[in-house]
């Protein structure tokens, strides 16, 4: 993994003015993956948007970790169902067009 794809946990916590323990809790619950290199802890940059959403849920909306886990699960399920629906719509459109020709 390239070093430039990693963001130091301390930078994130300083920038967002949040506790390191909150991110460790997200990691322990499987919502965020942390990477330890020597004595530093990092997050992969492609998880940053998700992390910022969790930060907003917790610090702005006051949602606890269990609530964040539930919301995350429901959003993941909703995205999966939307992808399945889109695939089915495309299949139906394909067959309708094939019938017309």
OpenMM code with the backbone's topology and positions (N, CA, C; nanometers):
from openmm import Vec3, app, unit

residues = "UNK UNK UNK UNK UNK UNK UNK UNK UNK UNK UNK UNK UNK UNK UNK UNK UNK UNK UNK UNK UNK UNK UNK UNK UNK UNK UNK UNK UNK UNK UNK UNK UNK UNK UNK UNK UNK UNK UNK UNK UNK UNK UNK UNK UNK UNK UNK UNK UNK UNK UNK UNK UNK UNK UNK UNK UNK UNK UNK UNK UNK UNK UNK UNK UNK UNK UNK UNK UNK UNK UNK UNK UNK UNK UNK UNK UNK UNK UNK UNK UNK UNK UNK UNK UNK UNK UNK UNK UNK UNK UNK UNK UNK UNK UNK UNK UNK UNK UNK UNK UNK".split()
positions = [
    Vec3(0.0846, -0.1179, 0.0000),
    Vec3(0.0000, 0.0000, 0.0000),
    Vec3(0.0886, 0.1235, 0.0000),
    Vec3(0.0538, 0.2175, -0.0811),
    Vec3(0.1336, 0.3387, -0.0922),
    Vec3(0.1121, 0.4277, 0.0292),
    Vec3(0.2171, 0.4892, 0.0730),
    Vec3(0.2134, 0.5772, 0.1895),
    Vec3(0.1200, 0.6962, 0.1666),
    Vec3(0.1091, 0.7460, 0.0415),
    Vec3(0.0244, 0.8633, 0.0162),
    Vec3(-0.1243, 0.8333, 0.0256),
    Vec3(-0.1620, 0.7061, 0.0300),
    Vec3(-0.3020, 0.6689, 0.0453),
    Vec3(-0.3443, 0.6632, 0.1910),
    Vec3(-0.2527, 0.6930, 0.2805),
    Vec3(-0.2800, 0.6836, 0.4234),
    Vec3(-0.2861, 0.8222, 0.4853),
    Vec3(-0.3787, 0.8362, 0.5792),
    Vec3(-0.3930, 0.9616, 0.6526),
    Vec3(-0.3736, 0.9298, 0.8004),
    Vec3(-0.2874, 1.0051, 0.8645),
    Vec3(-0.2585, 0.9811, 1.0062),
    Vec3(-0.3816, 1.0095, 1.0912),
    Vec3(-0.4069, 0.9204, 1.1837),
    Vec3(-0.5210, 0.9334, 1.2737),
    Vec3(-0.5126, 1.0626, 1.3548),
    Vec3(-0.3929, 1.0982, 1.3955),
    Vec3(-0.3766, 1.2209, 1.4745),
    Vec3(-0.4171, 1.3449, 1.3932),
    Vec3(-0.3889, 1.3444, 1.2628),
    Vec3(-0.4287, 1.4573, 1.1782),
    Vec3(-0.5803, 1.4687, 1.1684),
    Vec3(-0.6452, 1.3559, 1.1529),
    Vec3(-0.7921, 1.3548, 1.1428),
    Vec3(-0.8540, 1.4065, 1.2721),
    Vec3(-0.8046, 1.3568, 1.3842),
    Vec3(-0.8592, 1.3966, 1.5145),
    Vec3(-0.8352, 1.5449, 1.5410),
    Vec3(-0.7188, 1.5937, 1.5048),
    Vec3(-0.6889, 1.7356, 1.5226),
    Vec3(-0.7779, 1.8206, 1.4330),
    Vec3(-0.7894, 1.7810, 1.3076),
    Vec3(-0.8698, 1.8571, 1.2115),
    Vec3(-1.0166, 1.8644, 1.2532),
    Vec3(-1.0722, 1.7517, 1.2958),
    Vec3(-1.2144, 1.7453, 1.3321),
    Vec3(-1.2399, 1.7732, 1.4803),
    Vec3(-1.1338, 1.7896, 1.5568),
    Vec3(-1.1430, 1.8133, 1.7007),
    Vec3(-1.2258, 1.7050, 1.7696),
    Vec3(-1.1835, 1.5807, 1.7481),
    Vec3(-1.2530, 1.4655, 1.8058),
    Vec3(-1.1540, 1.3792, 1.8826),
    Vec3(-1.2093, 1.2885, 1.9608),
    Vec3(-1.1294, 1.1967, 2.0411),
    Vec3(-1.0798, 1.0793, 1.9569),
    Vec3(-0.9558, 1.0392, 1.9794),
    Vec3(-0.8989, 0.9230, 1.9123),
    Vec3(-0.9786, 0.7974, 1.9488),
    Vec3(-1.0274, 0.7912, 2.0700),
    Vec3(-1.1016, 0.6742, 2.1168),
    Vec3(-1.2275, 0.6488, 2.0336),
    Vec3(-1.2885, 0.7561, 1.9812),
    Vec3(-1.4073, 0.7389, 1.8975),
    Vec3(-1.3717, 0.6600, 1.7712),
    Vec3(-1.2614, 0.6940, 1.7089),
    Vec3(-1.2208, 0.6243, 1.5865),
    Vec3(-1.1784, 0.4808, 1.6190),
    Vec3(-1.1145, 0.4614, 1.7325),
    Vec3(-1.0797, 0.3251, 1.7739),
    Vec3(-1.2070, 0.2426, 1.7955),
    Vec3(-1.3115, 0.3041, 1.8487),
    Vec3(-1.4392, 0.2341, 1.8670),
    Vec3(-1.4994, 0.1951, 1.7324),
    Vec3(-1.4905, 0.2854, 1.6349),
    Vec3(-1.5392, 0.2539, 1.4998),
    Vec3(-1.4611, 0.1369, 1.4414),
    Vec3(-1.3308, 0.1346, 1.4668),
    Vec3(-1.2461, 0.0253, 1.4188),
    Vec3(-1.2844, -0.1061, 1.4859),
    Vec3(-1.3035, -0.1030, 1.6168),
    Vec3(-1.3386, -0.2241, 1.6914),
    Vec3(-1.4731, -0.2811, 1.6472),
    Vec3(-1.5640, -0.1941, 1.6040),
    Vec3(-1.6949, -0.2414, 1.5588),
    Vec3(-1.6945, -0.2815, 1.4114),
    Vec3(-1.5806, -0.2639, 1.3436),
    Vec3(-1.5687, -0.3055, 1.2047),
    Vec3(-1.6149, -0.2027, 1.1030),
    Vec3(-1.6428, -0.0807, 1.1479),
    Vec3(-1.6910, 0.0223, 1.0557),
    Vec3(-1.5780, 0.0906, 0.9793),
    Vec3(-1.4619, 0.0990, 1.0407),
    Vec3(-1.3448, 0.1646, 0.9813),
    Vec3(-1.2250, 0.0726, 1.0025),
    Vec3(-1.1379, 0.0652, 0.9023),
    Vec3(-1.0167, -0.0139, 0.9159),
    Vec3(-0.8988, 0.0788, 0.9416),
    Vec3(-0.8270, 0.0509, 1.0483),
    Vec3(-0.7073, 0.1277, 1.0814),
    Vec3(-0.5837, 0.0450, 1.0489),
    Vec3(-0.4778, 0.1150, 1.0114),
    Vec3(-0.3517, 0.0498, 0.9787),
    Vec3(-0.2441, 0.1056, 1.0707),
    Vec3(-0.1704, 0.0157, 1.1329),
    Vec3(-0.0632, 0.0556, 1.2227),
    Vec3(0.0704, 0.0333, 1.1526),
    Vec3(0.1489, 0.1403, 1.1448),
    Vec3(0.2830, 0.1324, 1.0883),
    Vec3(0.3776, 0.1915, 1.1924),
    Vec3(0.4657, 0.1056, 1.2411),
    Vec3(0.5556, 0.1403, 1.3498),
    Vec3(0.4727, 0.1900, 1.4688),
    Vec3(0.4842, 0.3173, 1.5055),
    Vec3(0.4110, 0.3675, 1.6218),
    Vec3(0.2961, 0.4597, 1.5829),
    Vec3(0.2659, 0.4662, 1.4544),
    Vec3(0.1594, 0.5549, 1.4065),
    Vec3(0.0416, 0.4735, 1.3545),
    Vec3(-0.0763, 0.5338, 1.3633),
    Vec3(-0.1982, 0.4691, 1.3164),
    Vec3(-0.2556, 0.5546, 1.2041),
    Vec3(-0.3011, 0.4854, 1.0977),
    Vec3(-0.3500, 0.5529, 0.9783),
    Vec3(-0.4846, 0.4969, 0.9355),
    Vec3(-0.5508, 0.5746, 0.8521),
    Vec3(-0.6716, 0.5296, 0.7846),
    Vec3(-0.6453, 0.5442, 0.6351),
    Vec3(-0.6997, 0.4532, 0.5559),
    Vec3(-0.6849, 0.4618, 0.4110),
    Vec3(-0.7750, 0.5748, 0.3617),
    Vec3(-0.7237, 0.6561, 0.2707),
    Vec3(-0.7949, 0.7766, 0.2283),
    Vec3(-0.9328, 0.7487, 0.1684),
    Vec3(-0.9561, 0.6302, 0.1110),
    Vec3(-1.0878, 0.6030, 0.0533),
    Vec3(-1.1953, 0.5781, 0.1595),
    Vec3(-1.1563, 0.5714, 0.2865),
    Vec3(-1.2523, 0.5575, 0.3965),
    Vec3(-1.2860, 0.6921, 0.4613),
    Vec3(-1.2189, 0.7966, 0.4165),
    Vec3(-1.2323, 0.9266, 0.4821),
    Vec3(-1.3757, 0.9805, 0.4772),
    Vec3(-1.4411, 0.9711, 0.3625),
    Vec3(-1.5782, 1.0223, 0.3515),
    Vec3(-1.6711, 0.9493, 0.4477),
    Vec3(-1.6548, 0.8173, 0.4563),
    Vec3(-1.7367, 0.7384, 0.5480),
    Vec3(-1.7083, 0.7777, 0.6924),
    Vec3(-1.5810, 0.7937, 0.7258),
    Vec3(-1.5434, 0.8352, 0.8604),
    Vec3(-1.6038, 0.9708, 0.8944),
    Vec3(-1.5979, 1.0634, 0.8026),
    Vec3(-1.6540, 1.1963, 0.8278),
    Vec3(-1.8051, 1.1897, 0.8467),
    Vec3(-1.8707, 1.0973, 0.7786),
    Vec3(-2.0141, 1.0776, 0.7990),
    Vec3(-2.0402, 1.0261, 0.9412),
    Vec3(-1.9590, 0.9303, 0.9866),
    Vec3(-1.9734, 0.8782, 1.1228),
    Vec3(-1.9457, 0.9872, 1.2265),
    Vec3(-1.8467, 1.0707, 1.1997),
    Vec3(-1.8160, 1.1826, 1.2896),
    Vec3(-1.9360, 1.2749, 1.2985),
    Vec3(-1.9975, 1.3041, 1.1857),
    Vec3(-2.1159, 1.3904, 1.1832),
    Vec3(-2.2314, 1.3263, 1.2596),
    Vec3(-2.2542, 1.1979, 1.2371),
    Vec3(-2.3606, 1.1271, 1.3093),
    Vec3(-2.3405, 1.1396, 1.4603),
    Vec3(-2.2171, 1.1177, 1.5046),
    Vec3(-2.1906, 1.1133, 1.6481),
    Vec3(-2.1833, 1.2516, 1.7122),
    Vec3(-2.1028, 1.3396, 1.6551),
    Vec3(-2.0764, 1.4680, 1.7203),
    Vec3(-2.1813, 1.5746, 1.6888),
    Vec3(-2.2415, 1.5685, 1.5712),
    Vec3(-2.3424, 1.6685, 1.5366),
    Vec3(-2.4826, 1.6221, 1.5744),
    Vec3(-2.5117, 1.4955, 1.5465),
    Vec3(-2.6467, 1.4448, 1.5702),
    Vec3(-2.6610, 1.3713, 1.7028),
    Vec3(-2.5489, 1.3438, 1.7695),
    Vec3(-2.5542, 1.2786, 1.9004),
    Vec3(-2.5894, 1.1311, 1.8950),
    Vec3(-2.5603, 1.0647, 1.7851),
    Vec3(-2.5923, 0.9230, 1.7699),
    Vec3(-2.4788, 0.8397, 1.8289),
    Vec3(-2.5152, 0.7414, 1.9108),
    Vec3(-2.4130, 0.6567, 1.9746),
    Vec3(-2.3606, 0.5519, 1.8764),
    Vec3(-2.2603, 0.4771, 1.9199),
    Vec3(-2.1943, 0.3804, 1.8327),
    Vec3(-2.2921, 0.2749, 1.7803),
    Vec3(-2.3797, 0.2267, 1.8650),
    Vec3(-2.4763, 0.1254, 1.8225),
    Vec3(-2.5689, 0.1809, 1.7145),
    Vec3(-2.6081, 0.3064, 1.7302),
    Vec3(-2.6914, 0.3714, 1.6294),
    Vec3(-2.6171, 0.3884, 1.4977),
    Vec3(-2.4896, 0.4233, 1.5060),
    Vec3(-2.4074, 0.4386, 1.3856),
    Vec3(-2.3936, 0.3040, 1.3147),
    Vec3(-2.3737, 0.1975, 1.3912),
    Vec3(-2.3654, 0.0635, 1.3317),
    Vec3(-2.4946, 0.0293, 1.2583),
    Vec3(-2.6078, 0.0601, 1.3197),
    Vec3(-2.7376, 0.0314, 1.2591),
    Vec3(-2.7578, 0.1131, 1.1323),
    Vec3(-2.7278, 0.2408, 1.1387),
    Vec3(-2.7420, 0.3277, 1.0220),
    Vec3(-2.6509, 0.2794, 0.9097),
    Vec3(-2.5283, 0.2447, 0.9430),
    Vec3(-2.4338, 0.1967, 0.8431),
    Vec3(-2.4857, 0.0706, 0.7758),
    Vec3(-2.5371, -0.0220, 0.8552),
    Vec3(-2.5922, -0.1464, 0.8008),
    Vec3(-2.7101, -0.1162, 0.7077),
    Vec3(-2.7993, -0.0291, 0.7512),
    Vec3(-2.9168, 0.0038, 0.6693),
    Vec3(-2.8778, 0.0755, 0.5405),
    Vec3(-2.7807, 0.1664, 0.5477),
    Vec3(-2.7350, 0.2350, 0.4267),
    Vec3(-2.6692, 0.1377, 0.3296),
    Vec3(-2.5903, 0.0453, 0.3827),
    Vec3(-2.5277, -0.0560, 0.2976),
    Vec3(-2.6345, -0.1424, 0.2306),
    Vec3(-2.7327, -0.1826, 0.3079),
    Vec3(-2.8422, -0.2657, 0.2545),
    Vec3(-2.9202, -0.1883, 0.1484),
    Vec3(-2.9479, -0.0611, 0.1738),
    Vec3(-3.0202, 0.0220, 0.0784),
    Vec3(-2.9417, 0.0358, -0.0524),
    Vec3(-2.8110, 0.0578, -0.0427),
    Vec3(-2.7274, 0.0693, -0.1625),
    Vec3(-2.7254, -0.0612, -0.2413),
    Vec3(-2.7210, -0.1738, -0.1715),
    Vec3(-2.7237, -0.3042, -0.2377),
    Vec3(-2.8561, -0.3235, -0.3115),
    Vec3(-2.9656, -0.2892, -0.2462),
    Vec3(-3.0967, -0.3045, -0.3086),
    Vec3(-3.1131, -0.2107, -0.4277),
    Vec3(-3.0614, -0.0896, -0.4173),
    Vec3(-3.0678, 0.0036, -0.5295),
    Vec3(-2.9893, -0.0493, -0.6489),
    Vec3(-2.8731, -0.1092, -0.6235),
    Vec3(-2.7933, -0.1668, -0.7318),
    Vec3(-2.8673, -0.2834, -0.7967),
    Vec3(-2.9295, -0.3672, -0.7156),
    Vec3(-3.0076, -0.4801, -0.7683),
    Vec3(-3.1258, -0.4301, -0.8502),
    Vec3(-3.1942, -0.3279, -0.8022),
    Vec3(-3.3079, -0.2718, -0.8738),
    Vec3(-3.2650, -0.2140, -1.0081),
    Vec3(-3.1541, -0.1448, -1.0091),
    Vec3(-3.1018, -0.0875, -1.1330),
    Vec3(-3.0680, -0.1975, -1.2334),
    Vec3(-3.0069, -0.3032, -1.1846),
    Vec3(-2.9725, -0.4164, -1.2716),
    Vec3(-3.0989, -0.4795, -1.3293),
    Vec3(-3.2005, -0.4973, -1.2464),
    Vec3(-3.3265, -0.5557, -1.2941),
    Vec3(-3.3958, -0.4646, -1.3957),
    Vec3(-3.3928, -0.3341, -1.3703),
    Vec3(-3.4517, -0.2395, -1.4661),
    Vec3(-3.3816, -0.2486, -1.6009),
    Vec3(-3.2492, -0.2555, -1.5979),
    Vec3(-3.1736, -0.2665, -1.7225),
    Vec3(-3.2055, -0.3957, -1.7960),
    Vec3(-3.2217, -0.5040, -1.7221),
    Vec3(-3.2569, -0.6322, -1.7833),
    Vec3(-3.3945, -0.6245, -1.8479),
    Vec3(-3.4904, -0.5657, -1.7792),
    Vec3(-3.6258, -0.5515, -1.8332),
    Vec3(-3.6240, -0.4635, -1.9585),
    Vec3(-3.5536, -0.3528, -1.9536),
    Vec3(-3.5444, -0.2643, -2.0705),
    Vec3(-3.4795, -0.3358, -2.1883),
    Vec3(-3.3775, -0.4135, -2.1606),
    Vec3(-3.3102, -0.4886, -2.2668),
    Vec3(-3.4072, -0.5847, -2.3340),
    Vec3(-3.4859, -0.6582, -2.2541),
    Vec3(-3.5802, -0.7551, -2.3094),
    Vec3(-3.6955, -0.6865, -2.3817),
    Vec3(-3.7390, -0.5713, -2.3317),
    Vec3(-3.8447, -0.4968, -2.3997),
    Vec3(-3.7971, -0.4468, -2.5352),
    Vec3(-3.6749, -0.3978, -2.5419),
    Vec3(-3.6188, -0.3517, -2.6685),
    Vec3(-3.5994, -0.4663, -2.7657),
    Vec3(-3.5601, -0.5828, -2.7134),
    Vec3(-3.5417, -0.6995, -2.7987),
    Vec3(-3.6741, -0.7452, -2.8590),
    Vec3(-3.7829, -0.7343, -2.7839),
    Vec3(-3.9163, -0.7722, -2.8335),
    Vec3(-3.9623, -0.6780, -2.9451),
    Vec3(-3.9231, -0.5536, -2.9362),
    Vec3(-3.9674, -0.4543, -3.0327),
    Vec3(-3.8978, -0.4716, -3.1670),
    Vec3(-3.7866, -0.5387, -3.1704),
    Vec3(-3.7108, -0.5541, -3.2963),
    Vec3(-3.7349, -0.6854, -3.3596),
] * unit.nanometer
topology = app.Topology()
chain = topology.addChain("A")
for resn in residues:
    res = topology.addResidue(resn, chain)
    for name in ("N", "CA", "C"):
        topology.addAtom(name, app.Element.getBySymbol(name[0]), res)
